Amino acid sequence: MQLPLQRRDAQSRRQVWEDALNLEAVRNLRFEPVTQNYTRRDTMLYALGLGYGSDPLDPAQLDFVYEANLRAVPSICCVLAHPGFWAKRPELGIDWLRLLHGEQSFEIHHPIPPEGTLRASYQIAAVADKGAGKGAILHLVKTLADASTGARLATVRSVLFLRGDGGCGGFGDVPAEPTAISERPPTLTRDIATLPQSALIYRLSGDYNPIHADPDAAAKAGFERPILHGLCTLGVATRAVLGTFADGAARRLVSLSARFSRPVFPGETIRTEFFADDGQVRFRSRVIERDVVVLDRGTAVLRD
């Protein structure tokens, strides 16, 4: 039996409200600290996921994949002590199926050790409402510290595009958007090839989303085949920055940020293009085979 029109309208309005992002719940969300014990094997596996070791005679690469003089790639801070897929919590009302990872940045306060126990604290710092039908932007901040000493190691910022949650309202201080890179020829470039199995290696560092391994899952998400993790592409750009400007020395990288623009398919070659800009390194990355930009508005800061 069909409900009367007024009751159907009330039920429909209630369903819309229940399905909408709950801004107060998001604002008041408190994350439990995440502690992770990681080993030298985890550090080497992360570097292998970025393609380090492709030249076995290059000591700058070997330092990231061989225990004798092991160093951690700075971008490993993005994957350590992950809080899990918190956006699926029903009380938040986030349309998590339409969530995209828009931007990522990290600042290194002290070199990440190749092994140890870390403690991460998380905070949703801001939500910016783009308007009904236009989505919202959520800013998540992770502070990574040594669990035994409390020494702060890194601050990691993730910008999430909530495509289905526009019109929800906002809060917090929204950081300025990264500035565009002017359309001019790059001063330097560095090409790094990914392997057909790169995503299968990289996922062992903690991101088991099936769209990076299962062709059926990738197809349901709209991709012709499994895609590389966005944070893997960011790690490849980190590798390119270190190899081009720091002789591979991880300790010289102070910070790095970039905007995700297109996915990479495992096996493609990523060309990172560099532009000198007032003491900073600006960069973008493109896939050579398809000539599409996959990272944009990138900035890296290095110390002498």
N, C-alpha and C positions, 0 to 999 in steps of 0.2 A: 504494500500500500504506500502511495506517495505521500510525503509530508506536506502539510499546508505551506503555502508560499512564504508566510511570515516566519514560520519555524525553520524552513529551509534556509532563508536569508540569515537568520540568527546563527544557525549552525555553521553556515559558510563563513560568516564574520568571525566566529569563534575559532574555526579551523585556521583561517588566515593568521589570527593573532597567535595561536599556538605554534604555528610553523614559522613565525617571524623571529628574527634575531632578538634576543632579550638583552637589551643594552645594559641594564642594571646587573644582570647576572654576569655578563662579560666584564663589566667594570669591577665587580666585587670578587671575581675569581681569584683564588689564592692557590698557587701551585705548591705542592709538597717539594722540598728540595730533592734533587736527584743525585745520588752518589754512584759513581762508576769506578770500578777497579779495571784498569786496562793494562795490557802487557806489551812487550816489544813486538810480539807477533802481530797484535792489532795495529800497531804503528806501521809495520812493514806492509801489512795487507792493505791498509789505506793507501799507501804510496804506490803499491802495485796497481791498484784500481785507477790511479791517475796516469799510469803508463811509465812510471819511473822504472829504471833498469833496462830500458830499450837499448841503451848503449852500455854494455858491460865493462867497457874500458873507461867510462867517464866517472871519475871519483866523486864528482858533485852529485851524480845520480845514485851512486852506490851508497852514499852516506844515508840515504832514506830507506834503503831496502836490505841493508846488511848490518848485522849486529855489532861489528867491530868498532864502528864509529857512528853509531846510529843517531840520527836526528829526526824529529817529527816535522812533517810539512805543516806550516802554520795553519793552513785551512782545516786541519783536522779538528780544530776547536768547534767547527760547525756541526760535527756529527757526534762528538763526545757528550755523554750524559743527556741523551735525548729524552724529552718528557712523554713520549708516546703521542698518539693521535688524539690529543685532548679536544680538538674542535668537534669531535663526534658526540660530545656529551649532550644528551637531549635537553638539559635545562638551559643550555646556551642558545638553542634555536638557530644555530648557524647552518646554512645550506652548504654543508661540507662537500657535497658532490660537485659543487661548482667553485670550490676554493682553488685558487692558483697561487703559487709562490712567485711573487712579483719581483722582489729585490732581496739582496743579502749583503751584509757587511760584517766585518770583524776588525777589532783593534786588539793588538797583542801588547799586554802590559809586561809580560815576562815570558821567555821562551817556553813553549809547551814541552815538558819532559817526555822522553820516549816511552816511559812507563810510570805507573803510579796510581793513586786514587784521587779522583776529582769530585768536587761537589758543585752542582749547578743550581742557581736560583733563577726563577723565571717571573716575568711581570708583563702584563699587557699594558703598555705605556700610553697608547692612544688608539682611538678609532676615528677615522675621518669619513663622513657620510658624503658620497658623491651625488646622492639624490635617488628618488624612486626609479627603479629600472636601470640605474647606472652603477650600482654596486657600492661597496664600502671598502676602505683600506684599514687593515689592522696592523699595528706595530707591536711586535713581540721582542722583548729584550732578555737575553740570557747573560748572567754573570758567572764565569767559570773560575773556580778557585781550587787551590791545593787543599785537599781535605784535612791534612794533618797540621799544616801551618796557617791556613786561612789566607795565604798570599793570593791576591787576585792575579789570574793569568790572562784572561781575555774577556772582552765584552762583545757579544754577538747579537746582531740585530737582524730580524727577519721581517719583511713586509709582505703581508698576505692580502691578496685581492679577493674579497668576498663578493663574487659576481652576482649572487642571488639575494643580497642583503641590503640593497640601497633603500634609503628612506628610514633607516633605523635610528638616526641621530648619532652624535659623536661626543668624545671627551678627550682630555689630555692635550699636551703640546705636540703638535704634529711637526716632525722635522721637515725642513725644506727638501723639495725634490732634487735629485741630482741633476746638474746642468747637462745640456746636450753637448755632444762633441761636434765641432764645426766640420763641415764637409770639405776636408782638404786631404791631400795624400799623407799617409802615415810616414813618420820619420824612420821607424823600424818595424819589422814584422818577425814573428816566430811561428813556425808550423809544428804542430804536434799531432801525430796520427793516433787515433783511438783504435782499439782492437774490436773485432766482431763480438768478442766475449767481454768487453769492458764493463758493461752494465752488470753482468753476472758476477764479475769479481767485485765491483764496487758495492753491490748490494750487501755483501758480507760484512760491510762496515756498519750495517744497522738499518738501512732503508729497504724493507722487503715488499714494497708496493709491487703487486704483480704486473703492472704495466711496463716494468723494466725487464721482465723475464718471460711472461706468458703472452704469446701472440693473440690469443682470444681476448684476454683482458685489455691489451693495447688497442685491439680493434673496437671494443666497446667504448673506449675512451676517445675514439676518433683518429687513431694512428694506424698507419699501414703496417707497422711492425713495432716491437718493443723499442722504447726510447731510452736514451741515457739520462741519468739523474741530473737535474739542474745543478745540484751541489757538486757533482763530479765535473761538470763543465766549468764551474767556478774554480775548482781545484786545479784543473788544467790551466786556466788563466793564471792562477797563483804560481804554478810551475813555470809558465812562460815568463812572468815578471821576474822571478828569482833567477832564471837562467839567462835573461837578457841584461838585467841591471845589477845583479848581486852576486854573480859567479856561483849561483846556487846556494848562497849562505842564507839559511832561514832566519838567523838572528837579526838580519838587516831589515826585515819587513815589519813596518809599524802598523799599517792598516791597509785594507783592501775592501772595495765595494763595487757592486755591479747590478744592473737590472737584467732580468731574464726576458728575452724577447722571442726566441724560437727554440724548439727542442733539437737535440742532436741525435742522430741514429748511430748506434755503435758501429765502428768501422770507418766512420768519416774522419776527415782531417780538419782540425780546428786551427785556423790562422788567427793569431792575436796581433792586432794592429796597434801600434803605440804612437802617442802624440805628446811631445814635450809641452809642459804648461806650468810655468811659474813654480818650479821645484817639485811639482807633483808629476806623476806618470798617469796620463789619461789613456784609456784603452777601450777597444771593443773587440769582440771575437766573432768570426764568421766561419761557416762551413764552406770549404773550398768547392766541394763537389756540387753544391746547390747554390752557391753564392748568396747565402742568406745570413744575416746577422743574428747570432744566437745569444750574445751578451752585449749590452750597450751601456753607455754612460759610466764606464768603469773608471775608477780612480785608485791608485796605489801610492802609498807614502813609504819611503825607505830612509833609513838612517845611514850615515857614512860608516 
